[in-house]
């Protein structure tokens, strides 16, 4: 099922200076009875308004920890997270998160799951219903309004999770390996739909993935992390106007620039894997 057309968001003001989100000097040390573990060394990432940044690295390098800190769900040991140049503070509606595990409420319908954030923030009923209809149409979920999560496939459940994140109209969308639990075919379809969705809605996105191909296909910029403790090893820009943008992910491999970027990212990741 393909994502349907969405109304473009209002154009961003060009006078805004500085990054939309900045991860500045962030490190993380976990302390337990078994000792201390340095998950992240000093990390610095700046994300412009409307930019889609993907993060990839070897397993256990701290990608998800970085995302949790960016979302305000985990406190850094050192460093800060800024939104529009000011401290982002704890988690809130300015930043929405989509996790690998769908985290839907099993006793609530698709509609109830999607509008949950609107209810808890006190959005008026008429506005809730309007936004709900919009998200159901965008994600192709109109026929599943009254269905419960256990009645949906994994791909459809993740559509609901994405709709729930978008319905609050966040300034920043954070996605932590959102397609990691899906089969290959469903994953490809949702990758393509997210690619189309971001073009019409112009969100600022931080997207964590373990797939090099996914990172290059979706990202305006790919951030490669080192092995634990995770550091920013290199950032690689991917042209927004590349000829394969907007097409199927399988077809992207027919283009030399896609393969060049994928090869460069993979070599950087592979170096970290073989060092472990």
Order of alpha helices (4+ residues) and beta strands (2+ residues): beta-beta-beta-alpha-beta-beta-beta-alpha-alpha-alpha-alpha-beta-alpha-beta-alpha-beta-beta-alpha-alpha
